[in-house]
Amino acid sequence: MRVNTPVIDVEHKFPNDPSAKIISVTDLQGNITDVNDTFVAMSGFSREELIGQPQNIVRHPDMPPQIFAAMWKALKAGESFMGIIKNRCKDGSYYWVNAFIMPIIQNGQIVGYESVRTAATDEQIARATRIYKKMREGKQPRKRMDIMAFVCYGLFLISFAHATIHPSVWSNVPCIIITLGIITYIIYRKNHLQKLITRCFDAHPSLINSLIYTRKAGQEGAVLYDIMYNLKEVDTILTRVKETSDRLTAIAQEGLSLQEGSATETTARNQQAKELLSEMQEIADNISNMINDISNSAKETVRNSDSAAKLVSEGKDVANQTMKVIDNLSDSINKIASAIADLASRVDDIEKASVLIKDIASQTNLLALNASIEAARAGEAGRGFAVVADEVRSLSLRTEETTVQIHNLIERFKKTAQETVALAGENQEHAQEGVAQIHATNQKLDEVLASIDNIHALINNVNETVQSQASTADNVNIKVQHISSMSDENVASSNNNLKQMEEVSTISTELNSMISRFSNKDHV
């Protein structure tokens, strides 16, 4: 058996408050799983020191082991146990309790034990102290004779003996017989009442408990113990129910307070939600309008892109035609340049011919001069020939001058032809560059046309997406309305929950009050 030390002879009195009770719950092995504040205050242990520890952490060495053996025997058999127990505090002092322990049964199985301990009376403590001391000394308590019955029967025998010794008093025999009958009837009624009470309560007390609680042994002590036992059992049940009711009341009050706050907060949130939903609805309407505008813009862009594509196609056709014209112009320039070059080569022949003519004119002039000289020498006979010579010389001079002019013209023509050939070459280069630019422009126009096609496809996709999002915006609007309805339902539900919590709180308070009214504290 566990022996807790140290021990000091200092009693820790139970609180004067009649409602003060020690409550504890243990598992099947007797380990503490729950205690109330009174247990903590009386034992001196903290709640953390008690939870998980065996219940015998408060066992006092003065308690006989037989008491706890009887207790465990009753509990394991599924019965309750009542006893006057001396417990030890953490500092070694002690306190007395009137303990009532019940098994906790769930689904037909014992799952733990619960105990309610109240203050023991001074008489109970005195008798328990005396009896427990004898038990520790190895002595057994003895039954005490029913003094009243012994006195009644003694007086009857004395009266009967007196009547027998003094015959003159035989006249009192009828009175004695009647008295004996009354006493017998009273004893019969008493025994009948005791059997009836025993049959109703049937606590089967031990001799020790009968002596401690009633100071009587036998049937009368058992009956009194049965009554006290059942009153204590009812008080224990009511105590446990009241404790649970107190917890329920506290939870109900807390839940009511939280529910009131929640209802207020829900109402405020509902108002905020309505404002937010109103803004969301306005946003949804704006989105819907914006989507319509985007859709219209997309359609307009498609039309514009079609027009741009048409213009690009026309520009491409013009570019192709321009390229053909430039190609033809380039060919013409090439031909002109070639013709001028050929003409320039022909001019060289003309220049050679003019040089030859000039030489001929010079020789002719020289011959004419010689002819004139010869005519002068011939005199009158050569006068006609002189005239012809002068004419020939004049013609040769004019021919020579003409040849010089032709030479000058040829020089200017050659210079002009060279410039024309150079210009034709430059124009040919420009034409080639123009052709290259036209080709590049044509390629760019192809790329622009492809880009326009891509833009057209993208805009169509955007338009389709916008159209789908338009239905989404409508769905958002519907959802907003649904959320608003749900928000109203939440407020209504919160108000209903508040009413239910108020009803639970009211019922819990009434139950607590009812238990307090029906508790039999003064009978135990």
C-alpha positions in Angstrom: 0.0 0.0 0.0 1.2 3.5 -0.8 2.5 5.5 2.2 2.5 9.2 1.7 4.8 11.4 3.8 5.4 13.7 5.6 2.4 13.7 8.0 1.6 16.5 10.4 -1.2 16.6 12.9 -2.9 19.7 11.5 -6.5 19.4 10.2 -7.5 21.4 7.2 -11.2 22.1 7.7 -13.6 21.6 4.9 -15.1 24.9 3.6 -18.2 26.1 5.5 -20.0 26.6 2.2 -22.6 23.8 2.0 -22.3 23.7 -1.8 -18.5 23.1 -1.6 -17.8 19.7 -2.9 -14.7 17.8 -4.0 -15.1 16.2 -7.4 -12.7 14.0 -9.2 -12.8 11.5 -12.1 -10.4 8.6 -12.6 -9.8 6.0 -15.3 -10.1 2.2 -14.6 -6.6 2.2 -13.0 -7.6 5.0 -10.6 -5.5 7.6 -12.3 -6.9 11.1 -12.1 -8.3 12.5 -15.3 -10.2 15.5 -14.0 -10.6 17.5 -10.7 -12.5 20.6 -9.7 -11.2 23.7 -8.0 -12.2 22.6 -4.5 -10.1 19.5 -4.8 -7.1 21.6 -5.8 -7.7 24.1 -2.9 -8.2 21.3 -0.3 -5.3 19.0 -1.3 -2.7 21.8 -1.8 -1.6 20.2 -5.1 -1.9 22.0 -8.3 -4.1 20.8 -11.1 -1.0 19.8 -13.2 0.3 17.8 -10.2 -2.9 15.9 -9.8 -3.9 15.1 -13.5 -2.4 11.7 -14.5 -1.5 10.7 -10.9 -3.2 7.9 -9.0 -6.0 8.9 -6.7 -4.1 7.6 -3.7 -1.8 10.6 -4.0 -4.0 12.0 -1.2 -4.2 8.8 0.8 -3.4 9.3 4.5 -1.4 6.6 6.4 -4.1 6.5 9.1 -6.6 4.9 6.7 -6.9 1.1 7.1 -6.2 -0.8 4.0 -9.5 -2.8 4.5 -11.5 0.3 3.7 -9.9 0.7 0.3 -10.1 -3.1 -0.3 -13.9 -2.9 0.3 -14.1 0.1 -1.9 -12.4 -1.5 -4.9 -14.4 -4.7 -4.4 -17.7 -2.7 -4.6 -16.5 -0.6 -7.6 -15.2 -3.4 -9.7 -18.6 -5.2 -9.1 -20.3 -2.2 -10.6 -21.6 -0.9 -7.2 -21.1 2.5 -5.6 -19.1 3.0 -2.4 -19.7 5.4 0.5 -17.3 6.0 3.3 -15.7 8.5 5.7 -12.2 9.1 4.4 -9.2 10.9 5.9 -7.0 12.4 3.1 -3.6 13.9 3.3 -2.7 17.4 1.9 0.5 18.1 0.0 2.1 19.7 3.1 1.2 16.7 5.4 -1.9 18.1 7.0 -5.2 16.2 6.6 -8.9 16.7 5.9 -11.9 14.5 6.4 -14.5 13.9 3.7 -17.8 12.0 3.3 -16.9 10.3 0.0 -19.3 8.7 -2.5 -17.7 6.9 -5.4 -19.6 5.6 -8.5 -18.5 3.6 -11.5 -18.9 5.3 -14.9 -20.6 2.8 -17.2 -20.8 3.2 -20.9 -22.4 0.6 -23.2 -22.5 -1.8 -20.3 -18.8 -1.5 -19.5 -17.1 0.3 -16.7 -14.8 3.0 -18.2 -13.8 4.9 -15.1 -14.9 6.2 -11.7 -16.2 9.5 -10.4 -16.2 10.7 -6.8 -18.1 13.4 -5.0 -16.8 14.3 -1.5 -18.6 16.5 1.0 -17.8 17.6 4.6 -18.1 14.8 7.2 -19.8 15.6 10.5 -17.9 15.8 13.7 -19.7 12.7 15.0 -18.8 10.8 11.9 -15.2 11.9 12.1 -15.0 10.9 15.8 -16.5 7.5 15.2 -14.3 6.9 12.2 -11.2 8.0 14.1 -12.0 5.5 16.9 -12.9 2.6 14.6 -10.0 3.1 12.2 -7.5 3.2 15.1 -8.9 -0.2 16.3 -8.6 -1.6 12.8 -5.0 -0.5 12.5 -4.4 -2.2 15.9 -5.9 -5.4 14.5 -9.1 -5.2 16.5 -12.5 -5.8 14.9 -15.5 -3.5 15.7 -18.3 -5.3 17.7 -22.0 -5.0 17.4 -23.8 -3.2 20.1 -27.1 -4.5 21.5 -30.3 -2.5 20.8 -30.6 -0.8 24.2 -34.3 0.2 23.8 -35.4 -3.3 23.0 -33.4 -4.7 25.9 -35.0 -2.1 28.3 -38.5 -2.9 27.0 -38.1 -6.6 27.4 -36.5 -6.1 30.8 -39.3 -4.0 32.1 -41.8 -6.5 30.9 -40.0 -9.4 32.7 -39.7 -7.3 35.9 -43.4 -6.6 35.8 -44.3 -10.2 35.1 -42.1 -11.4 37.9 -43.6 -8.8 40.3 -47.1 -9.9 39.4 -46.2 -13.6 40.0 -44.6 -12.9 43.4 -47.4 -10.7 44.5 -50.7 -12.4 43.4 -52.6 -9.4 44.6 -51.5 -7.7 41.5 -53.0 -10.3 39.1 -55.5 -7.7 38.4 -52.7 -5.9 36.4 -52.1 -8.9 34.1 -54.5 -7.7 31.4 -52.6 -4.4 31.3 -49.3 -6.2 31.2 -50.6 -8.4 28.3 -51.9 -5.4 26.5 -48.6 -3.6 27.0 -46.7 -6.6 25.8 -49.0 -6.8 22.7 -48.4 -3.1 22.0 -44.6 -3.5 22.4 -44.7 -6.6 20.2 -46.7 -4.8 17.5 -44.4 -1.8 17.6 -41.3 -4.1 17.3 -43.1 -5.9 14.4 -43.9 -2.6 12.6 -40.4 -1.5 13.2 -38.9 -4.7 11.7 -41.4 -4.5 8.9 -40.5 -0.9 8.1 -36.8 -1.8 8.3 -37.2 -4.7 5.9 -39.3 -2.5 3.5 -36.6 0.2 3.6 -33.8 -2.4 3.2 -35.7 -4.0 0.2 -36.1 -0.5 -1.4 -32.5 0.7 -0.9 -30.6 -2.6 -0.4 -27.1 -1.0 0.2 -25.7 -3.9 2.2 -23.5 -1.8 4.5 -20.5 -3.2 6.2 -20.4 -3.2 10.0 -17.7 -0.6 10.0 -19.7 1.9 7.9 -22.9 1.2 9.9 -21.0 2.0 13.1 -19.3 5.1 11.6 -22.4 6.6 10.0 -25.2 5.6 12.4 -23.5 4.4 15.6 -25.8 1.4 15.4 -25.3 -2.2 14.3 -27.8 -4.7 13.1 -30.9 -4.1 11.1 -31.5 -0.7 12.4 -28.0 0.5 11.6 -28.3 -1.0 8.1 -31.6 0.8 7.5 -30.2 4.1 8.6 -27.1 3.6 6.5 -29.2 2.7 3.5 -31.2 5.9 3.8 -28.0 8.0 4.2 -26.4 6.0 1.4 -29.2 6.7 -1.1 -29.5 10.3 -0.1 -25.8 10.6 -0.6 -26.1 8.8 -4.0 -28.8 11.2 -5.1 -26.7 14.2 -3.9 -23.7 12.8 -5.8 -25.7 12.4 -8.9 -27.2 15.9 -8.5 -23.7 17.3 -7.8 -22.3 15.8 -11.0 -25.3 16.9 -13.0 -25.0 20.4 -11.4 -21.3 20.5 -12.3 -22.1 19.6 -15.8 -25.0 22.1 -15.8 -22.6 24.8 -14.5 -20.2 24.0 -17.4 -23.1 24.0 -19.8 -24.3 27.3 -18.4 -20.9 28.8 -18.7 -20.5 27.4 -22.3 -24.0 28.7 -23.1 -23.2 32.1 -21.7 -19.9 32.2 -23.6 -21.6 30.9 -26.7 -24.4 33.5 -26.3 -21.8 36.3 -25.9 -19.9 35.0 -28.9 -23.1 34.6 -30.9 -24.2 38.1 -30.0 -20.8 39.4 -31.2 -21.0 37.1 -34.2 -24.5 38.4 -35.1 -23.4 42.0 -34.8 -20.3 41.3 -36.8 -22.3 39.3 -39.4 -24.7 42.2 -39.8 -21.8 44.6 -40.2 -20.1 42.3 -42.6 -23.4 41.8 -44.5 -23.7 45.5 -44.9 -20.1 45.7 -46.0 -20.7 42.8 -48.4 -23.8 44.5 -49.8 -21.7 47.6 -50.4 -19.0 45.6 -52.0 -21.5 43.6 -54.0 -23.1 46.8 -55.2 -19.6 48.0 -56.3 -19.0 44.7 -57.9 -22.3 44.8 -59.8 -21.4 48.3 -61.0 -18.0 47.0 -62.0 -19.7 44.1 -63.8 -22.0 46.5 -65.6 -18.9 48.6 -66.6 -17.1 45.5 -67.7 -20.1 44.5 -69.8 -20.2 47.9 -71.4 -16.5 47.9 -71.9 -16.8 44.4 -73.5 -19.5 45.7 -75.9 -17.2 48.7 -76.8 -14.3 46.3 -77.3 -16.4 44.1 -79.4 -17.6 47.0 -81.5 -14.0 48.3 -81.8 -12.9 44.8 -82.8 -15.5 44.6 -85.5 -14.5 48.1 -86.7 -10.8 47.1 -86.6 -11.7 44.0 -88.6 -13.4 46.2 -91.2 -10.4 48.6 -91.2 -8.0 45.7 -91.5 -10.0 44.4 -94.5 -9.7 47.8 -96.1 -6.0 48.0 -95.3 -5.5 44.6 -96.8 -7.4 45.7 -99.9 -5.3 48.8 -100.1 -2.1 46.8 -99.5 -3.1 44.4 -102.3 -3.8 47.4 -104.6 -0.4 48.9 -103.6 1.2 45.6 -104.4 -0.4 45.6 -107.8 0.8 49.2 -108.4 4.2 48.3 -107.2 4.3 45.4 -109.6 3.2 47.7 -112.4 5.8 50.3 -111.4 8.4 47.6 -111.3 7.5 46.6 -114.8 7.6 50.2 -116.0 11.0 50.7 -114.3 12.2 47.5 -115.8 11.1 48.7 -119.3 12.6 52.2 -118.5 15.9 50.5 -117.5 15.9 48.5 -120.7 15.2 51.7 -122.7 18.0 53.5 -120.9 20.3 50.6 -121.7 19.3 50.8 -125.3 19.8 54.6 -125.4 23.1 54.3 -123.8 24.1 51.6 -126.2 22.8 53.7 -129.2 24.7 56.8 -127.9 27.8 54.8 -127.4 27.4 53.4 -131.0 26.8 57.0 -132.3 29.8 58.2 -130.4 31.9 55.5 -132.1 30.4 56.7 -135.5 31.4 60.3 -134.6 35.0 59.2 -134.4 34.7 58.1 -138.1 33.1 61.5 -138.9 36.0 63.2 -137.1 38.5 61.1 -139.1 36.6 62.1 -142.3 36.6 65.8 -141.3 40.4 65.6 -140.7 40.8 64.0 -144.1 38.6 66.7 -145.7 40.6 69.4 -143.9 43.8 67.9 -145.3 42.2 67.7 -148.7 41.1 71.4 -148.4 44.6 72.4 -147.3 46.2 70.6 -150.2 43.5 72.0 -152.5 44.3 75.5 -151.2 47.9 74.8 -151.8 47.2 73.6 -155.3 45.0 76.6 -155.9 47.8 78.9 -154.7 50.2 77.1 -157.0 47.7 77.4 -159.8 47.4 81.1 -159.2 51.1 81.5 -159.3 51.3 79.6 -162.5 48.4 81.6 -164.0 50.1 84.8 -163.0 53.2 83.6 -164.8 51.1 82.7 -167.8 49.8 86.2 -168.1 46.8 86.9 -170.1 46.6 83.3 -171.1 46.3 82.1 -167.6 43.8 84.7 -166.4 40.8 82.3 -166.7 42.7 79.6 -165.0 43.6 82.1 -162.2 39.9 82.9 -161.6 39.2 79.2 -161.3 42.1 78.8 -158.9 40.8 81.7 -156.8 37.4 80.0 -156.7 38.9 76.7 -155.8 41.1 78.4 -153.1 38.0 80.2 -151.8 36.1 76.9 -151.7 38.9 75.1 -150.0 39.1 77.9 -147.4 35.4 77.6 -146.7 35.7 73.8 -146.7 38.5 74.1 -144.2 36.4 76.5 -142.0 33.5 74.1 -142.3 35.7 71.2 -141.3 36.9 73.2 -138.3 33.2 73.9 -137.3 32.5 70.2 -137.9 35.4 69.3 -135.7 34.1 71.6 -133.0 30.6 70.2 -133.3 32.0 66.7 -133.1 34.0 67.6 -129.9 30.9 69.0 -128.4 28.9 66.0 -129.5 31.4 63.6 -128.1 31.4 65.6 -124.8 27.6 65.5 -124.8 27.6 61.8 -125.8 30.0 61.0 -122.9 27.8 63.0 -120.5 24.7 61.3 -121.9 26.3 57.9 -121.5 27.4 58.7 -118.0 23.9 60.0 -117.2 22.4 57.0 -118.8 24.7 54.8 -116.6 23.6 56.7 -113.5 19.9 56.5 -114.5 20.5 52.8 -115.1 21.9 52.4 -111.6 19.0 54.5 -110.2 16.6 52.3 -112.2 18.3 49.2 -110.8 18.1 50.7 -107.3 14.4 51.6 -107.9 13.8 48.0 -109.1 15.5 46.7 -105.9 13.4 49.2 -103.8 10.3 48.1 -105.6 11.2 44.4 -104.9 11.9 45.3 -101.2 8.6 47.3 -101.1 6.8 44.4 -102.6 8.3 42.0 -100.0 7.4 44.5 -97.2 3.9 44.7 -98.6 3.7 40.9 -98.5 4.8 41.1 -94.9 2.3 43.8 -94.1 -0.4 41.8 -95.8 0.6 38.8 -93.7 0.6 40.9 -90.6 -2.8 42.3 -91.5 -4.0 38.7 -91.9 -2.6 37.9 -88.4 -4.2 41.0 -87.0 -7.4 40.0 -88.6 -7.2 36.5 -87.0 -6.1 37.9 -83.6 -8.9 40.5 -83.6 -11.4 37.7 -84.5 -10.0 35.7 -81.5 -10.2 38.8 -79.3 -13.8 39.3 -80.5 -14.7 35.7 -79.7 -13.0 36.0 -76.3 -14.7 39.2 -75.6 -18.0 37.6 -76.5 -17.3 34.7 -74.1 -16.3 37.1 -71.4 -19.5 39.0 -71.9 -21.4 35.9 -70.8 -18.9 35.6 -67.9 -19.7 39.2 -66.9 -23.4 38.2 -66.9 -22.5 35.2 -64.8 -20.6 37.4 -62.4 -23.7 39.6 -62.1 -25.8 36.6 -61.4 -23.2 35.3 -58.8 -23.2 38.7 -57.2 -27.0 38.5 -56.7 -26.6 35.0 -55.4 -23.9 36.1 -52.9 -26.1 38.9 -51.8 -28.9 36.4 -51.2 -26.6 34.1 -49.3 -25.4 37.0 -47.2 -29.0 37.7 -46.2 -29.5 34.1 -45.4 -26.3 34.1 -43.2 -27.6 37.0 -41.3 -31.0 35.3 -40.8 -29.2 32.1 -39.8 -27.0 34.0 -37.4 -30.0 35.6 -35.8 -31.7 32.2 -35.5 -28.5 30.8 -33.9 -28.6 33.7 -31.5 -32.2 32.9 -30.5 -31.3 29.2 -30.1 -28.3 30.1 -27.9 -30.6 32.3 -25.8 -33.0 29.4 -25.4 -30.1 27.1 -24.5 -28.8 29.6 -21.9 -32.3 30.0 -20.5 -32.8 26.2 -20.3 -29.4 25.7 -18.8 -30.1 28.4 -16.1 -33.5 26.8 -15.3 -31.9 23.4 -15.1 -29.2 24.7 -12.7 -31.8 26.4 -10.6 -33.9 23.2 -10.6 -31.0 21.1 -9.4 -30.2 23.6 -6.7 -33.8 23.4 -5.5 -33.9 19.6 -5.5 -30.5 19.1 -3.9 -30.7 17.5 -0.4 -27.6 18.9 1.2 -29.0 18.9 4.8 -29.8 15.2 4.8 -26.3 13.8 4.2 
